[in-house]
Amino acid sequence: MRIVLVEPEIPQNTGSIARLAAATRTPLDLVGPLGFSLDDRYLRRAGLDYWPLVALSVHDNWAAWVDDHPPGRVIVNSARRGRCYAEHDFARDDLLLFGSESKGLGVERIEALSAAGAEVLTIPIAEPGVRSLNLANAVSVILYEGLRQLGSLEVKS
């Protein structure tokens, strides 16, 4: 699997997701424009000293990612639409797409990706007053469910 962050805005979230990517040996794609510099101190602090362990690819924009992305199923993650992530059968080559913290992926992009065959997943939220989960938390939930299904979770002692 591969984590794809489209136009992330908050360096601390991206840093936390980079740490998750390192811990799980999951490649991470950042699709610009980014809402911060990769030299941002908050980004570095959140990722601590794990950045050398991250298989990181940076793409200037959506068109560049579309041209460059590896083969695999595109899995769109949305706060407001789609079926429950736990009902999805994950595959090793899944490309897990997440949008920005304030705008998500956008309705048009989600509809276009869905029309092209992408699966749209959501994490159910019981409280109607909560509009979404923190991006880093959402990525963790989805990624770990995929890893669990694929039998890729091994506790190291």
C-alpha positions as a printed NumPy array, in Angstrom:
array([[  0.   ,   0.   ,   0.   ],
       [  0.963,   3.622,  -0.401],
       [ -0.225,   6.753,   1.448],
       [ -0.98 ,   9.713,  -0.821],
       [ -1.587,  13.132,   0.767],
       [ -3.087,  15.619,  -1.689],
       [ -2.326,  19.249,  -0.832],
       [ -1.724,  18.75 ,   2.901],
       [ -1.807,  22.001,   4.875],
       [ -0.66 ,  21.27 ,   8.43 ],
       [  2.988,  20.297,   8.892],
       [  2.393,  18.517,  12.204],
       [ -0.138,  16.171,  10.576],
       [  2.206,  15.399,   7.694],
       [  5.066,  14.82 ,  10.132],
       [  2.949,  12.395,  12.155],
       [  1.904,  10.582,   8.977],
       [  5.559,  10.387,   7.913],
       [  6.352,   8.715,  11.242],
       [  3.481,   6.273,  10.61 ],
       [  4.841,   5.604,   7.12 ],
       [  8.291,   4.895,   8.543],
       [  6.921,   2.626,  11.278],
       [  4.905,   0.561,   8.817],
       [  7.375,   0.765,   5.899],
       [  4.64 ,   2.313,   3.769],
       [  5.673,   4.691,   0.944],
       [  4.381,   8.253,   1.266],
       [  3.509,  10.564,  -1.625],
       [  3.017,  14.297,  -1.042],
       [  1.056,  16.001,  -3.815],
       [  1.383,  19.79 ,  -3.975],
       [  0.93 ,  22.503,  -3.597],
       [  1.901,  21.888,   0.019],
       [  0.73 ,  24.279,   2.716],
       [  4.232,  24.353,   4.233],
       [  7.875,  23.907,   3.367],
       [  9.461,  20.481,   3.721],
       [ 12.04 ,  22.265,   5.863],
       [  9.338,  23.403,   8.323],
       [ 10.463,  22.854,  11.92 ],
       [  7.013,  21.537,  12.947],
       [  7.094,  18.982,  10.152],
       [ 10.563,  17.843,  11.203],
       [  9.665,  17.779,  14.906],
       [  6.512,  15.696,  14.332],
       [  8.489,  13.218,  12.217],
       [ 11.408,  13.411,  14.655],
       [ 14.434,  11.56 ,  13.363],
       [ 12.414,   9.109,  11.258],
       [ 12.546,  11.039,   7.979],
       [ 15.474,   8.977,   6.61 ],
       [ 13.274,   5.88 ,   7.023],
       [ 10.41 ,   7.283,   4.906],
       [ 10.107,   6.238,   1.253],
       [  9.013,   9.736,   0.229],
       [  7.928,  10.98 ,  -3.208],
       [  6.983,  14.621,  -3.753],
       [  4.874,  15.701,  -6.73 ],
       [  4.406,  19.358,  -7.67 ],
       [  0.676,  19.027,  -8.295],
       [ -2.189,  16.638,  -8.994],
       [ -1.402,  16.349, -12.716],
       [  2.195,  15.37 , -11.924],
       [  1.027,  12.68 ,  -9.494],
       [ -1.489,  11.321, -12.013],
       [  1.331,  11.055, -14.58 ],
       [  3.836,   9.516, -12.132],
       [  1.898,   7.313,  -9.718],
       [  2.678,   3.619,  -9.526],
       [  0.121,   1.054, -10.621],
       [ -2.513,   0.084,  -8.117],
       [ -6.095,   0.612,  -7.119],
       [ -6.96 ,   4.16 ,  -6.155],
       [ -8.772,   4.227,  -2.827],
       [-10.365,   7.591,  -2.054],
       [-10.924,   8.481,   1.576],
       [-13.689,  10.945,   2.396],
       [-15.088,  12.328,   5.636],
       [-18.619,  12.489,   4.255],
       [-19.226,   9.84 ,   1.608],
       [-18.43 ,   6.271,   0.672],
       [-18.796,   2.958,   2.361],
       [-17.232,   2.006,   5.672],
       [-13.502,   1.332,   5.391],
       [-13.913,  -1.936,   7.351],
       [-16.075,  -3.341,   4.516],
       [-13.29 ,  -2.842,   1.953],
       [-10.982,  -5.695,   0.927],
       [ -7.554,  -4.056,   0.818],
       [ -4.82 ,  -5.111,  -1.609],
       [ -1.033,  -4.677,  -1.378],
       [ -0.947,  -2.196,  -4.27 ],
       [ -3.746,   0.086,  -2.993],
       [ -3.038,   3.828,  -3.292],
       [ -4.697,   5.422,  -0.252],
       [ -5.66 ,   9.002,  -1.196],
       [ -6.381,  11.623,   1.458],
       [ -7.205,  15.275,   0.823],
       [ -6.228,  18.434,   2.649],
       [ -7.326,  19.151,   6.194],
       [ -9.687,  21.996,   5.265],
       [-11.028,  20.94 ,   1.834],
       [-10.555,  17.202,   1.566],
       [-10.2  ,  15.998,  -2.02 ],
       [-13.159,  18.031,  -3.258],
       [-16.463,  16.792,  -4.627],
       [-15.443,  17.031,  -8.298],
       [-12.226,  15.081,  -7.827],
       [-13.973,  12.403,  -5.755],
       [-16.728,  12.049,  -8.359],
       [-14.207,  11.854, -11.217],
       [-12.108,   9.252,  -9.412],
       [-15.209,   7.253,  -8.495],
       [-16.426,   7.358, -12.111],
       [-12.987,   6.039, -13.14 ],
       [-13.39 ,   3.051, -10.807],
       [-11.889,   4.252,  -7.532],
       [-13.454,   2.975,  -4.332],
       [-14.627,   5.718,  -1.939],
       [-14.279,   4.9  ,   1.754],
       [-15.225,   6.689,   4.94 ],
       [-14.666,   6.27 ,   8.659],
       [-18.053,   6.408,  10.394],
       [-18.489,   9.259,  12.878],
       [-21.27 ,   8.749,  15.436],
       [-21.569,  12.367,  16.61 ],
       [-23.161,  14.61 ,  13.944],
       [-21.478,  17.668,  15.459],
       [-18.023,  16.302,  14.521],
       [-17.385,  16.966,  10.826],
       [-14.214,  14.874,  10.429],
       [-11.322,  13.167,  12.15 ],
       [ -7.812,  14.587,  12.284],
       [ -5.994,  13.676,   9.059],
       [ -3.199,  11.775,  10.818],
       [ -5.758,   9.771,  12.802],
       [ -7.776,   8.95 ,   9.674],
       [ -4.676,   7.771,   7.8  ],
       [ -3.724,   5.584,  10.768],
       [ -7.164,   3.95 ,  10.98 ],
       [ -7.329,   3.17 ,   7.25 ],
       [ -3.713,   2.044,   6.893],
       [ -3.773,  -0.238,   9.915],
       [ -7.016,  -1.878,   8.785],
       [ -5.407,  -2.576,   5.417],
       [ -2.281,  -3.958,   7.048],
       [ -4.378,  -6.09 ,   9.401],
       [ -6.342,  -7.571,   6.506],
       [ -3.159,  -8.321,   4.587],
       [ -1.509, -10.009,   7.586],
       [  1.267,  -7.428,   7.558],
       [  1.243,  -6.612,  11.254],
       [  3.996,  -8.334,  13.123],
       [  5.01 ,  -7.361,  16.636],
       [  8.782,  -7.08 ,  16.941],
       [ 10.277,  -7.98 ,  20.307]])
